[in-house]
């Protein structure tokens, strides 16, 4: 295979799957085995609420617009890949240019939003992606400057040994991950047992990837196990106490004893 074409495949396959996963992330925002989705709707609501725009319609319109651009970019990349596979290089280049243009538009909107909402960390992230898109287009279109050499795909003895060793290690690692998931993932939704740190205050150390279901089951189990107590306040520990930030959470429940019904 020619070097120029191989590089085009690398660039195009990356952005096709990148766009695909972003679309899937909008469709599946929840947490499942081997998939951790992001709840962008809730995030958008919080962002617009920080500007005083608390009506969910603003978040809905923004998320719908972002999703439309991402889906369009994915379609463009897919058409470009199909045309490249069929040897239609010119049409592939046209579709890839359209996909890159929509992606640049998307990340431009993200960087504007980062400035408006004051999120400097994601501003850097989105700016880097913006630059990478420009570089990807330049590499895709002008990589012939490096020479159009032929890549030898013949498998030598060393390559065969490397592929065999890599395959074995991949299978062993995959089995270990799957086995770990089967034996531990069920704990994610189980109630967490609280520890009374001071009188009337209970600390709950949530497991990795614990979510709202874990919280709901924990509170229900606590109320069932302590019918004499009334929950006054639920406090989430600050980032300094959450050892793994978004993947780990400390919860504090403040309680008091219920008054006797005879009083």
PyMOL commands that set and color helices and strands:
alter all, ss='L'
color gray80, all
select helices_A, chain A and resi 3-27+40-49+56-85+89-117+120-146+157-189+212-225+245-247
alter helices_A, ss='H'
color red, helices_A
select strands_A, chain A and resi 31-32+35-36+195-198+201-205+229-236+250-257
alter strands_A, ss='S'
color yellow, strands_A
deselect
rebuild
show_as cartoon
